Amino acid sequence: MPHPTEIQNILEEAVAEVLETALPGIRAEIVRRASKELENLFPAPGSSPTDLLSAAISSIQDGNSQAEILRQLLEGGARFAGRVALFVVRAGAANGWQGIGFEDNNAIKNISLDPSSSLLSRAVQSRSPMGGTTAEFDSNFMATVSEPAQPGCQLLPLVVKDKVAALLYADCGAAPGGILDASGLATLTRFAGLWLELSALRKAGVVAAEDTQPIAGSSAPVTSSASSSSTVNTASSVAPAAAGPAGGDDDLHRKAKRFAKLLVEEIKLYNQPKVAEGKQSRDLYDRLREDIEKSRATYDKRYGETEAASANYFNQELVRILADNDLSLMGASFPR
């Protein structure tokens, strides 16, 4: 019988041989996993959620027509979800426009959503993004495109002039591990609706022709061309007529308030970190002074010499939208 010392030597030699053979693979696996963790901690330039959102918003701004803006919304949404589909709402019907990430993207064009589906009806009635399960969405749609890997989905209304003009559907996709970033999708959809409104206003001449610089430091302004029959008809539904007594005092005030709301919402969209910091420090006006005064000048060009000027709608919307109706959050230097 071998001596215990001999057995120990045999075991040590066997283990050493196995380790020598396996060590290169172990080292490679450790390096691979460590590199992956480092990539998660330090994402490549331009790949963070903030970078992706900024790039998607810039692409929407670069759209020269309603169809292009919708296309950029769809492509931008695909950065925050595994699959996205856009449905245009007309006369109460939501008809497929296009999809990205599906096995057959063109199949979306042949789908009309069931208005009675739970998720759709809640999104349209509230005009707010709705999250839910695919079981709450249109069954015909799911039968056509197949279920995603996870049952969760988002339905986001594209709101133009307080009306739902389109709906963006999003889920994580058919492959496991797909993304579904509800916050990014909501911000992008809200911006697209706002940009469609502002584009239509500029096209109709509501923003003075000499005011060629976009509001709140955005990129080059959009001049919308005639849209195709399958896009959202914002020009007729959004752009108000020239302000004046012909529309009546009530109409003038309504248009002025609406324009102020658009201007302030754009400020908020471009300055979300500053808005959050300003609310916490109660100095919103100081942090956003430059953008606020640029937009105030734009508003005054249109309504400063009208009867609506005395209502001070621009300040009202600043307090309502930026400060959640708490005037003290604007700070001591805010002009009353």
Secondary structure, 3 states (H helix, E strand, C coil): CCCHHHHHHHHHHHHHHHHHHHHHHHHHHHHHHHHHHHHHHCCCCCCCHHHHHHHHHHHHHCCCEHHHHHHHHHHHHCCCECEEEEEEEECCEEEEEEEECCCCHHHHHHCECCCCCHHHHHHHHHCCCEEEEHHHCCHHHHHHHCCCCCCEEEEEEEEECCEEEEEEEEECCCCCCCCECHHHHHHHHHHHHHHHHHHHHHHCCCCCCCCCCCHHHCCCCCCCECCCCCCCCHHHHHCCCCCCHHHCHHHHHHHHHHHHHHHHHHHHHHCHHHHHHHHHHCCHHHHHHHHHHHHHHHHHHHHCCCHHHHHCHHHHHHHHHHCCCCHHHHCCCCCC
